[in-house]
Amino acid sequence: MSPTESRIGLIVMAYGTPRSPAEIEPYYVHIRRGRPPTPEQLADLISRYDAIGGISPLAQRTEAQRAALEAGLEAAMPGRWRVVLGQKHAAPFIEDAVAELAAEGITEAVGLVLAPHFSGFSVGEYQRRATEAGAEVGLTVHEITNWHLEPAYLDFLTDAVATARVGQPERHKVLFTAHSLPERVLVDDPYPDELGASAANVAERLGLADWGLAWQSAGRTPEPWRGPDILDVMRELADTNATDGVVVCAQGFTADHLEVLYDLDIEAAHLASELGLAFSRTRSLNDEPTVMAALARQVIATAGLGE
């Protein structure tokens, strides 16, 4: 790096997760905006973590993604980038990441959320927090709002679905899932349309005759959340004898974590067995090299440094 070239930050933003069983309760309280869960609610969450081995691997998966992005940027522009992690519900928080960059004298950064599809409730909130924190310390944050049509990401999904279909009965349905959100936040929000666009792209590439969208992991609140839920879709498919198997592509998630390892691999797989449906799930993105390299290129372009 020449003396005239300043360093640039990349804030890799993610949801966050407890790193040990001892962190589960404070993490749950944070998700609930400071309201402690009931003993029953806490016990239920702990039991879900126990079912996948005691704790989620998400912290390790997220760090691997951050490191892969850092490696891609270093290969393209040696010594130029400082890559930090900022999370919504666990330390280091988004504001911590911004403060870390500012303390090093960095005045420009790119914000990248590890979620392909934009919603103002999710990706929008992450970016707002980064931008507002940056404004307080003189750090300008350039946003990557979505990457659901990134060719490398679509290539990954296409191959993952093709692989998961191997061994399925001739009559099977591919269901593309994402995290449900409250209906009130989806008014005029692009999230459902972006999910539909990436799923339709993959379905067209593979010539899928039978596919659809479903939702999962809705919050346990009284208000309505977007559906239909994946479990309800599976029940309907079995009741109507519409298919003999289900392939689930969790396109809205980028890493192995509770909503994949429990909600799909345990809960949905168990229901499929009860219903007599064959069941398979696509592999998670995690730190897949071609996608991380493509995202690194997007980061460079967003910073105005592309060719």
KANORLIN-V987728 format. One record per pair of residues at least 6 apart in sequence whose C-alpha atoms are under 6 Angstrom apart, sorted by the first residue. I is the first residue (numbers start at 1). J is the second residue. Records with the same first field share a line. If there is no record, write none. Layout:
# KANORLIN-V987728
I->J  J
This chain:
# KANORLIN-V987728
1->79
7->80  81
8->81  108  109
9->81  82  83  109
10->83  109  110
11->84  85  111
12->85  112  113
13->85  86  87  113
14->87  114
15->87  88
16->87  89  90
18->24
29->35  36
49->55
56->257
58->257
65->287
69->292  296
70->83
72->293  296
73->296
84->97
86->92  93  94  97
87->93  94
95->133
107->139
108->139  140
109->141
110->141  142  143
111->142  143
112->144
116->146  147  148
117->146  148  194
118->146  191
119->191
131->141
134->140
152->291
153->291
158->202
160->282
161->282
164->280  282
171->243  244
172->243  244  245  246
173->210  211  246
174->211  246  247  248
175->211  212  213  248
176->213  248  249  250
177->213  214  215  250  251
178->215  250  252
179->215  216  217
180->215  216  218  226
181->225  226
182->224  225
183->224  225  226
214->228  229  230
215->227  228  229  230
216->229  230
244->277
245->277  278  279
246->279
247->279  280  281
248->281
249->281  282
254->285  286
255->284  285  286
256->284
300->306
